[in-house]
Amino acid sequence: MSDTISTYHPANGELIKEYSYWTNSEIEERFVLSNVVYGKWKKTPLKDRLALLKKLANQLRVKRKSLANLIVLEMGKPLRDALVEVDKCAVLCDYYVENAEDALKNKPLESSFASSYIAYMPKGIILGIMPWNFPFWQAFRFAVPAIIAGNITWLKHAPNTTECNLVIERMFEMAGFPKGVYQAIVVAVDQVEKIIAHPLIGGVSLTGSERAGSAVASMAGKYIKTSVLELGGNDACLITRNAETEKAIEAAILSRMINSGQTCISTKRIFVPKERLSEYLEIAESILSGYTKGVLTDLDTKIGYMAREDLADQLEKQYAKLVAHGAVVVKPLEREGNFLSPALLVMKEGDRFMIDEELFGPIVLMYPFTEIDLAVEEINASPFGLGASVWSEDNMEATELANKLEVGCVAVNDFVKSDVSLPFGGTKRSGYGRELHTDALLTFTNPKTIYHAK
């Protein structure tokens, strides 16, 4: 294994920068420093932590253009989407500034004692292992609530977004957070267990593949550490016969195409009434024709590149398997370097081929159904359970269907989004635990019960 990381521009393959992994001795040195930082940070009054968070939100807004350009450079996202990502991080900071104090205050309990309550105490250094597809958002949604709760964070980012991680570290410091409260770590995969095992690590949060999640969960369990996993998805969009047709299919396609399809909660399977299949295909094909290759820094460009060559290779192989299986090609997948133009395929009713694989790229799969209950069965047949959407103008029908879907989140007459004000996470092989909302402030705390006899 190489002892360095090399990052490349997804659009042209040019080398951006090289980084050296930390040595094991450097990791130990950082733990010593972090222990000192944590000892001071956990004693910092919450109001002072929140004042710094407010400054961080302001820094994000002031530097939004340069931060967005870094995202474009490292992972090939169009500038318009990168700007939205940075803005969303600022909104997340605002949310916790407004809601943290109430969520973290002592919770009184009724008991037989004179007084009793729960105090939420930080757990130490929390390790985050984050993916490249939303390099700022993923880091912020993990780190901010953990830090505001009194922990400090170590964040191992995907290698191809190493500079984003280092810049986030600098952003925290520029806002006034003590150096080391957010620590960007540059380590190899085979060094992760050593870090999780360390007694100063109080928990670990991973967003990534099922394989990575299984490995990290095993390590966390071995060393008895709290863990949160947000893994892959095979999210479905169920368009009923009572849906507003064009609005539903437009939202489903938008969801599928966000970040060039490289999104865990994007719509990956669209279920439509069989008798209206041709109508939905016509609308979908028309919409997809607008997703064409363009200059990433042009605000009119709607679709970017696959973030790495190996990711483009993988999606091409999955596409070939679908076609060989018998999927009907309405719009073929076309490749130019790391750019993949969107594909539109129709699967047979009840076809469960590859529902145990996540298509992380711009391939739209449409599934016709005759009976709504059978469509629900097909959606639930997936081993993943991250999110799903239901489209119906009949609110009772929509609610009933939403309750039947085995996922962590259901959007009714909208596509699934991560919103800071709502708990986010999955079930089954999509992971466990919840991020965002005020729940995230408590995830990496020790709810300490305290009571007074008199």
C-alpha positions in Angstrom: 0.0 0.0 0.0 1.2 3.5 -0.8 2.0 5.8 2.1 0.5 8.8 0.2 -2.8 10.0 -1.1 -3.1 11.4 -4.7 -6.1 13.4 -5.7 -7.2 13.9 -9.3 -9.6 16.2 -11.0 -12.6 14.1 -12.1 -13.2 16.1 -15.3 -9.7 15.8 -16.8 -7.8 13.3 -14.6 -5.1 15.8 -13.8 -3.2 15.4 -10.5 -4.4 17.9 -7.9 -2.2 17.2 -4.9 -0.5 14.5 -2.8 -0.7 14.0 0.9 1.2 11.7 3.3 -0.6 9.4 5.7 0.0 10.0 9.4 2.4 7.5 10.9 1.3 5.4 14.0 3.6 7.5 16.2 1.9 10.7 14.8 -1.5 9.3 15.7 -0.3 8.7 19.3 1.0 12.2 19.5 -2.3 13.6 18.2 -4.2 11.6 20.9 -2.1 13.2 23.6 -2.8 16.7 22.2 -6.5 15.9 21.7 -6.9 14.7 25.3 -5.8 18.2 26.5 -8.1 19.9 24.0 -11.1 17.7 25.1 -10.4 18.4 28.8 -10.8 22.1 28.1 -13.6 22.0 25.5 -16.0 19.9 27.6 -15.8 22.5 30.3 -16.6 25.4 27.9 -20.0 26.8 28.6 -22.6 25.9 26.0 -23.4 29.5 25.3 -19.7 30.0 24.3 -19.7 27.0 22.1 -22.8 28.3 20.3 -21.3 31.8 19.9 -18.5 30.1 18.0 -20.9 28.1 15.9 -22.7 31.3 14.9 -19.3 32.7 13.7 -18.8 29.4 11.7 -22.1 29.9 9.9 -21.0 33.4 9.0 -17.7 32.1 7.7 -19.4 29.6 5.5 -21.6 32.3 3.9 -18.7 34.7 3.4 -16.5 32.1 1.7 -19.3 30.1 0.0 -17.9 30.6 -3.5 -14.3 29.5 -2.8 -15.5 26.5 -0.7 -17.9 25.5 -3.5 -15.1 25.7 -6.1 -13.1 23.3 -4.0 -15.9 20.8 -4.0 -16.1 21.1 -7.8 -12.4 20.6 -8.1 -12.1 17.5 -5.9 -15.3 15.5 -6.7 -16.7 16.9 -10.0 -20.0 18.4 -8.8 -21.5 21.3 -10.7 -20.9 24.6 -9.1 -24.7 25.3 -8.6 -25.0 22.1 -6.5 -21.8 22.8 -4.6 -23.1 26.3 -3.6 -26.3 24.7 -2.3 -24.2 22.2 -0.3 -22.2 25.0 1.4 -25.4 27.0 2.1 -27.0 23.9 3.7 -24.1 23.6 6.1 -24.6 27.2 7.2 -28.3 26.5 7.8 -27.3 23.4 9.9 -25.2 25.7 12.1 -28.1 28.1 12.5 -30.4 25.2 13.5 -28.1 24.1 16.3 -27.5 27.6 17.5 -31.3 27.9 18.0 -32.0 24.5 19.4 -29.0 23.1 21.2 -29.6 24.7 24.5 -33.1 23.3 25.0 -32.0 19.8 23.8 -28.9 19.5 26.0 -30.4 20.9 29.2 -30.9 18.6 32.2 -34.1 16.5 31.8 -36.1 16.4 35.1 -37.6 13.0 36.0 -40.5 12.1 38.3 -39.4 9.6 40.9 -39.6 8.6 44.5 -36.5 10.7 45.3 -36.4 14.4 46.3 -35.1 15.3 42.9 -33.9 13.3 39.9 -32.8 14.2 36.4 -30.7 13.2 33.3 -27.6 15.1 32.5 -26.1 14.7 29.0 -22.3 14.3 29.3 -19.9 14.2 26.4 -18.1 11.0 25.6 -14.7 12.2 24.4 -13.2 12.0 20.9 -15.7 11.0 18.3 -14.4 9.5 15.1 -16.2 10.3 11.9 -15.6 8.3 8.6 -17.2 10.2 5.8 -17.7 9.8 2.0 -16.8 12.1 -0.9 -20.2 12.7 -2.4 -21.2 15.6 -0.1 -17.8 16.4 1.3 -18.8 19.5 3.4 -22.4 18.5 4.3 -21.5 15.0 5.5 -18.7 16.4 7.7 -20.8 19.2 9.1 -23.8 17.1 9.9 -21.7 14.6 11.8 -19.2 17.0 13.5 -21.3 20.0 14.5 -23.8 18.3 16.9 -21.0 16.1 18.4 -18.9 19.2 19.1 -21.7 21.3 20.5 -22.5 18.5 22.9 -19.0 18.9 24.3 -17.1 16.2 22.4 -14.2 16.9 20.0 -14.1 15.1 16.6 -11.5 13.3 14.4 -12.7 13.1 10.8 -11.3 10.7 8.3 -12.6 11.8 4.9 -12.6 9.9 1.6 -9.1 10.2 0.1 -10.3 12.1 -3.0 -11.7 14.9 -0.8 -8.7 15.2 1.6 -8.3 19.0 0.9 -12.0 19.6 1.7 -11.4 18.0 5.1 -8.3 20.1 5.8 -10.2 23.3 4.8 -13.1 22.4 7.1 -10.6 22.1 9.9 -9.3 25.6 9.1 -12.8 26.9 8.9 -13.5 25.8 12.5 -10.3 27.4 13.7 -11.0 30.7 11.8 -14.4 30.8 13.5 -12.5 30.7 16.9 -12.9 27.1 17.9 -9.8 25.8 19.7 -7.3 24.1 17.5 -8.1 20.3 17.5 -11.8 20.5 18.3 -12.3 19.5 14.7 -9.3 17.4 13.6 -8.9 16.4 10.0 -7.0 13.1 10.1 -5.1 11.7 7.1 -4.9 7.9 7.8 -5.1 4.7 5.9 -7.9 2.2 6.2 -5.7 -0.3 8.1 -5.0 2.3 10.8 -8.7 2.8 11.6 -9.0 -0.1 14.1 -6.0 1.2 16.0 -7.9 4.5 16.4 -11.3 3.0 17.3 -9.6 0.8 19.9 -7.9 3.8 21.7 -9.5 4.5 25.1 -10.0 8.2 24.3 -12.4 7.4 21.4 -15.9 7.6 22.7 -17.8 6.5 19.5 -17.7 6.3 15.7 -20.0 7.5 13.0 -19.7 6.2 9.4 -21.5 7.1 6.2 -20.4 4.9 3.4 -20.7 1.4 1.8 -22.3 -1.6 3.4 -18.9 -3.3 3.4 -17.2 -0.4 5.2 -20.1 -0.2 7.7 -20.0 -3.8 8.6 -16.2 -3.6 9.2 -16.5 -0.5 11.4 -19.5 -1.8 13.3 -17.6 -4.9 14.1 -14.7 -2.9 15.4 -16.9 -0.6 17.4 -18.6 -3.7 19.0 -15.3 -5.3 19.7 -14.1 -2.3 21.7 -17.6 -1.4 23.1 -17.9 2.0 21.4 -21.1 3.7 20.4 -21.6 3.6 16.6 -23.9 5.2 14.0 -24.1 3.8 10.4 -25.6 5.5 7.4 -25.1 3.1 4.5 -26.3 2.5 1.0 -29.9 2.7 -0.3 -32.1 1.4 -3.1 -34.8 4.0 -2.6 -38.1 3.6 -4.4 -40.6 6.2 -5.6 -44.1 4.8 -5.6 -46.4 6.8 -8.0 -50.0 5.8 -7.4 -53.0 6.2 -9.8 -54.0 9.2 -7.7 -50.8 11.1 -8.1 -50.2 14.3 -9.9 -48.4 12.8 -12.9 -45.9 15.3 -14.1 -45.0 16.6 -10.7 -44.3 13.1 -9.5 -42.1 12.0 -12.3 -40.2 15.4 -12.4 -39.4 15.0 -8.8 -38.3 11.4 -9.2 -35.9 12.2 -12.0 -34.5 15.3 -10.1 -33.9 13.0 -7.1 -32.1 10.4 -9.3 -29.9 13.0 -11.0 -28.8 15.1 -8.0 -25.0 14.8 -7.8 -25.0 12.7 -11.0 -26.9 10.0 -9.2 -24.1 9.6 -6.6 -26.5 10.0 -3.6 -27.5 7.4 -1.1 -31.1 8.7 -0.8 -31.7 9.4 -4.5 -34.7 7.7 -6.2 -33.2 4.5 -7.7 -36.5 2.6 -8.5 -39.6 4.3 -9.9 -42.8 2.3 -9.6 -45.6 3.5 -12.0 -49.1 2.1 -12.9 -48.5 -0.4 -15.8 -51.3 1.1 -18.0 -49.6 4.5 -17.9 -46.0 3.3 -18.4 -45.6 4.8 -21.9 -46.8 8.2 -20.6 -44.3 8.2 -17.8 -41.5 7.1 -20.1 -42.1 9.9 -22.5 -42.0 12.5 -19.7 -38.9 11.0 -18.1 -37.0 10.8 -21.4 -37.9 14.4 -22.2 -36.6 15.5 -18.7 -33.4 13.5 -19.0 -32.5 15.0 -22.4 -31.8 18.2 -20.4 -29.0 16.6 -18.5 -26.0 17.2 -20.8 -22.3 17.6 -20.3 -21.2 21.2 -19.6 -18.6 23.3 -17.8 -18.8 22.5 -14.1 -18.4 26.2 -13.1 -21.2 27.3 -15.3 -24.3 27.8 -13.2 -26.5 26.3 -16.0 -24.7 23.0 -15.9 -27.1 20.5 -14.2 -25.0 17.3 -14.1 -21.4 16.7 -13.3 -18.9 13.8 -13.4 -18.5 10.5 -11.7 -16.1 11.3 -8.9 -13.5 8.7 -9.8 -12.7 6.5 -12.8 -13.3 3.3 -10.8 -16.8 4.5 -9.9 -17.6 5.1 -13.6 -16.2 1.6 -14.4 -18.4 0.0 -11.8 -21.6 1.7 -13.0 -20.9 0.7 -16.6 -20.5 -2.9 -15.5 -23.8 -2.8 -13.6 -25.5 -1.2 -16.6 -24.2 -4.0 -18.8 -25.6 -6.6 -16.4 -29.0 -5.0 -16.4 -29.1 -4.9 -20.2 -27.9 -8.5 -20.5 -30.6 -9.5 -18.0 -33.3 -8.1 -20.3 -34.0 -4.6 -19.1 -35.5 -2.6 -21.9 -33.3 0.3 -22.9 -35.2 3.5 -23.5 -32.2 5.8 -23.2 -28.7 4.2 -23.2 -25.9 5.0 -20.9 -23.1 6.8 -22.8 -19.6 7.5 -21.4 -17.0 10.1 -22.1 -14.1 9.8 -19.6 -15.7 10.1 -16.2 -18.8 11.7 -17.6 -21.8 9.4 -17.9 -25.0 10.6 -19.6 -28.2 9.4 -17.9 -29.8 6.1 -18.9 -33.4 5.1 -18.7 -34.3 1.4 -18.4 -37.6 -0.5 -17.9 -37.7 -3.6 -15.7 -40.3 -6.3 -15.9 -43.1 -6.2 -13.3 -41.9 -8.0 -10.2 -38.3 -8.2 -11.4 -35.9 -8.3 -8.4 -32.7 -8.5 -10.3 -29.9 -6.5 -8.6 -32.1 -5.0 -5.9 -29.4 -6.0 -3.5 -27.0 -3.6 -5.3 -26.9 0.2 -5.2 -26.6 1.9 -8.5 -24.5 4.9 -7.6 -24.8 7.0 -10.7 -27.3 8.3 -13.3 -29.3 5.2 -14.2 -33.1 5.5 -13.9 -35.0 2.2 -13.5 -38.7 2.2 -14.0 -40.9 -0.7 -12.8 -44.6 -1.1 -13.9 -47.1 -2.5 -11.5 -50.7 -3.6 -11.7 -51.6 -3.9 -8.0 -50.4 -1.3 -5.4 -50.0 -3.9 -2.7 -47.6 -5.9 -4.9 -45.6 -2.8 -5.6 -45.2 -2.3 -1.9 -44.0 -5.9 -1.6 -41.4 -5.3 -4.3 -40.2 -2.1 -2.7 -39.8 -3.9 0.7 -38.1 -6.8 -1.0 -34.9 -4.8 -1.1 -32.4 -5.5 1.7 -31.9 -1.8 2.0 -34.2 0.5 3.9 -33.0 4.1 3.8 -35.9 6.1 2.3 -38.8 6.1 -0.1 -41.4 8.5 -1.6 -45.1 8.1 -2.1 -47.1 10.2 -4.5 -50.9 10.4 -4.1 -53.5 13.2 -3.9 -55.4 10.9 -1.6 -53.9 11.7 1.8 -55.4 8.6 3.5 -53.9 6.3 0.8 -50.5 8.1 1.0 -50.4 7.7 4.8 -51.4 4.0 4.6 -48.7 3.3 2.1 -46.1 5.3 4.0 -46.7 3.2 7.1 -46.2 0.0 5.1 -42.8 0.9 3.6 -39.8 -0.6 5.5 -37.5 2.4 5.5 -36.1 5.1 7.7 -37.9 8.0 6.0 -40.9 8.4 3.7 -41.6 11.6 1.8 -45.2 12.1 0.7 -45.6 14.1 -2.5 -41.9 15.1 -2.4 -38.6 13.3 -2.9 -36.5 12.2 0.1 -34.1 14.9 1.4 -31.9 15.2 4.4 -33.1 18.2 6.4 -31.4 19.3 9.6 -34.7 19.6 11.4 -35.6 16.0 10.8 -34.0 12.8 12.1 -32.1 11.0 9.3 -31.1 7.3 9.0 -32.1 3.9 7.7 -33.1 0.4 8.7 -32.1 -3.1 7.5 -28.8 -3.0 5.5 -29.0 0.8 5.3 -27.6 1.1 8.8 -28.8 2.2 12.2 -28.9 5.3 14.4 -30.0 8.8 13.5 -28.3 12.0 12.4 -29.5 15.5 12.3 -32.4 17.0 14.4 -31.8 17.5 18.1 -31.5 13.7 18.4 -27.9 14.1 16.9 -26.9 16.3 19.9 -27.5 13.4 22.2 -26.1 10.5 20.1 -22.6 10.8 21.4 -23.4 11.7 25.0 -23.7 9.7 28.2 -27.2 10.2 29.6 -26.2 10.3 33.2 -29.0 9.7 35.8 -28.6 11.8 38.9 -30.9 11.7 41.9 -31.0 13.3 45.4 -32.4 11.4 48.3 -33.2 14.6 50.2 
